[in-house]
C-alpha cells in the first residue's frame, strides 16, 4: 500500500490530503473515492477511525481512497462554514480525484457531517457515479434534497445511532428514486465503538454494491 500526503489549492486556502493507493500491479482502478470526515467542531478529521476504516475497505477493493481535512482542520486553511464552504472544499477535491484517475468512476463516501456534505455534492455533481453514506445524521440536517438523487447510494447506519434512528433512515431511503440500500450495524451507536469489525464487513458490502461490475 502506498500513502501520499499533499496539499491542494482550495477555495479557502490549502486543503490537506492523504491518498491511499492499492498495491501496484492491479492495473488501472475501476473506481476512485473521496472520503469525508465528521464534524470539524467536534474533533472530526481525516484521521477519524470510521473514515480510516472506510479508506481501508476501499483500498482492499482496489480503489484509491483520498481523505482530506475540511477547512480549518489540521493543515487546511480557512475556518468552519457550517457545511456550505465545506461543499466547495469537497468539489475541489473531486476535481483533483478526476484529474488524477481519469479512467475511474468517482465515488463519494462520507461519515456523519461528512455524509451530509458528501450527499449534497455527490448527488448533483455529474461526474460522481456512486455514494456511500455512513452514520447519516438525519435529525441534524435537511436531507429532503435526496428525493431528487438518482445516483447509486448505500447507507450504513448504526442500529442505535443517536443522530439518525434506523427507522428514520429507512423512511428517508424509501423517498430516494434509485431506492437507496440501507445496511444496519446491529447494536452500534453513532461512533460504531465496539463494532468496527461489523462496520468493515458492511463497508465491503457497500463498495461491492455501489461499484458493481464497473471498470
C-alpha positions in Angstrom: 0.0 0.0 0.0 1.3 3.5 -0.9 0.4 6.6 1.0 0.8 10.1 -0.3 0.4 13.3 1.8 -0.1 16.6 -0.1 -1.8 19.9 -0.1 -4.3 21.1 -2.7 -5.3 24.7 -3.6 -8.8 25.1 -2.3 -11.4 27.9 -2.1 -10.4 28.8 1.4 -6.7 28.1 1.1 -4.8 24.8 1.1 -6.5 21.5 1.6 -4.6 18.8 3.5 -5.0 15.4 1.7 -4.0 11.8 2.3 -4.2 9.4 -0.5 -4.0 5.6 -0.1 -3.3 3.6 -3.2 -3.8 -0.2 -3.7 -0.8 -2.4 -4.2 0.7 -1.9 -7.6 0.3 -4.4 -10.4 -3.5 -4.5 -10.2 -4.0 -2.4 -13.3 -5.9 0.9 -13.6 -8.5 1.2 -10.9 -12.2 0.8 -11.8 -13.2 3.5 -9.3 -11.6 6.1 -7.1 -13.1 7.6 -3.9 -13.1 10.7 -1.8 -13.8 10.1 1.9 -15.3 13.0 4.0 -14.8 13.2 7.8 -17.2 14.0 10.6 -17.9 17.4 12.1 -14.8 19.6 12.5 -16.1 21.3 15.6 -16.4 18.0 17.5 -12.9 16.6 16.7 -13.6 15.3 13.2 -10.6 15.0 10.9 -9.3 12.7 8.2 -7.8 10.6 10.9 -11.2 9.6 12.4 -11.4 5.9 12.9 -14.5 5.4 10.8 -13.0 7.4 8.0 -9.8 5.4 8.3 -11.9 2.1 8.2 -13.7 3.4 5.0 -10.4 4.2 3.3 -9.0 0.8 4.3 -12.0 -1.0 2.8 -11.8 0.9 -0.4 -8.1 0.1 -0.9 -8.7 -3.6 -0.2 -11.2 -3.4 -3.0 -8.6 -2.0 -5.3 -10.0 1.6 -5.1 -7.7 4.6 -4.3 -9.1 6.4 -1.3 -8.5 10.2 -0.9 -9.1 11.5 2.6 -8.9 15.3 3.3 -9.4 17.8 6.0 -12.2 20.3 5.6 -11.3 24.0 6.0 -9.9 24.9 9.4 -8.9 21.3 10.3 -5.3 20.2 10.5 -3.2 21.9 7.8 -6.3 23.0 5.8 -6.8 26.8 5.6 -9.9 28.8 6.3 -12.5 28.2 9.1 -15.6 26.1 9.6 -18.5 27.3 7.5 -21.4 25.2 8.7 -21.3 22.9 5.7 -21.6 25.5 3.0 -17.9 26.2 2.3 -17.2 22.6 3.0 -19.2 21.6 -0.1 -16.8 23.8 -2.1 -13.9 22.1 -0.4 -15.2 18.7 -1.5 -15.8 19.9 -5.0 -12.2 20.9 -5.2 -11.0 17.5 -4.0 -13.3 15.8 -6.5 -11.7 17.9 -9.2 -8.3 16.5 -8.2 -9.6 12.9 -8.0 -11.0 13.1 -11.5 -7.8 14.6 -12.9 -5.6 12.0 -11.1 -7.7 9.0 -12.1 -9.4 10.0 -15.3 -10.5 6.4 -16.3 -12.0 5.6 -12.9 -15.6 6.0 -11.7 -15.6 8.7 -9.0 -17.2 7.8 -5.7 -18.0 10.0 -2.7 -18.0 8.4 0.8 -18.8 10.3 4.0 -19.3 9.8 7.7 -21.7 11.8 9.9 -21.3 15.5 8.9 -19.2 14.3 6.1 -22.1 12.2 4.8 -24.4 15.2 4.7 -21.8 17.2 2.8 -20.9 14.3 0.5 -24.5 13.6 -0.4 -25.1 17.3 -1.1 -22.2 17.4 -3.5 -22.3 13.9 -4.9 -26.0 13.9 -5.9 -25.6 17.0 -8.1 -22.1 16.6 -9.5 -22.5 14.8 -12.8 -19.0 13.3 -12.5 -19.8 11.3 -9.3 -21.0 7.8 -10.1 -21.9 6.4 -6.6 -22.3 7.3 -3.0 -21.8 5.7 0.4 -23.1 7.4 3.5 -22.1 6.2 7.0 -24.0 7.4 10.1 -26.3 9.8 8.3 -27.4 12.4 10.9 -31.0 12.7 9.7 -32.1 14.6 12.8 -29.5 17.4 12.3 -29.7 18.2 8.6 -32.4 18.7 6.0 -31.8 15.8 3.6 -35.1 16.3 1.6 -32.9 17.0 -1.5 -32.3 13.3 -1.7 -35.8 12.9 -3.2 -34.1 14.1 -6.5 -31.0 12.0 -6.2 -30.7 9.2 -8.7 -27.2 8.0 -8.0 -26.4 4.5 -6.7 -26.4 5.0 -2.9 -25.8 2.7 0.1 -26.3 3.9 3.6 -24.6 2.2 6.5 -26.4 3.1 9.8 -25.8 2.1 13.4 -28.9 0.4 14.9 -28.7 2.8 17.9 -27.5 5.9 16.1 -28.5 8.8 18.4 -28.4 11.3 15.4 -30.2 9.1 12.9 -32.6 6.5 14.2 -32.7 3.5 11.9 -36.5 3.8 11.2 -36.0 7.4 10.1 -33.1 6.4 7.8 -35.3 3.6 6.3 -38.1 6.2 5.7 -35.6 8.5 4.1 -34.2 5.8 1.8 -37.7 5.0 0.7 -38.1 8.5 -0.8 -35.0 8.2 -3.0 -35.7 7.4 -6.6 -32.9 5.0 -7.0 -34.0 3.0 -4.0 -31.1 3.5 -1.6 -29.9 0.4 0.2 -29.6 0.6 4.0 -27.2 -1.7 5.8 -27.6 -1.6 9.6 -24.9 -2.4 12.1 -26.6 -4.2 14.9 -26.1 -2.8 18.4 -23.9 0.0 17.4 -24.1 3.7 18.3 -23.2 6.6 16.1 -19.4 6.2 16.6 -19.5 2.4 16.0 -17.4 1.8 19.1 -17.0 -1.9 19.7 -18.5 -2.7 16.3 -15.7 -1.8 13.9 -15.4 -5.4 12.5 -19.0 -5.4 11.6 -18.6 -1.9 10.1 -15.8 -3.2 8.0 -18.0 -6.0 6.7 -20.7 -3.6 5.8 -18.2 -1.3 4.0 -17.1 -4.2 1.9 -20.7 -5.0 1.0 -21.5 -1.3 0.3 -18.5 -0.9 -2.0 -19.4 -4.0 -3.9 -23.0 -2.8 -4.4 -22.1 0.7 -5.5 -19.2 -0.2 -7.8 -20.8 -3.3 -9.2 -19.2 -4.5 -12.4 -17.9 -1.1 -13.5 -14.4 -0.8 -14.9 
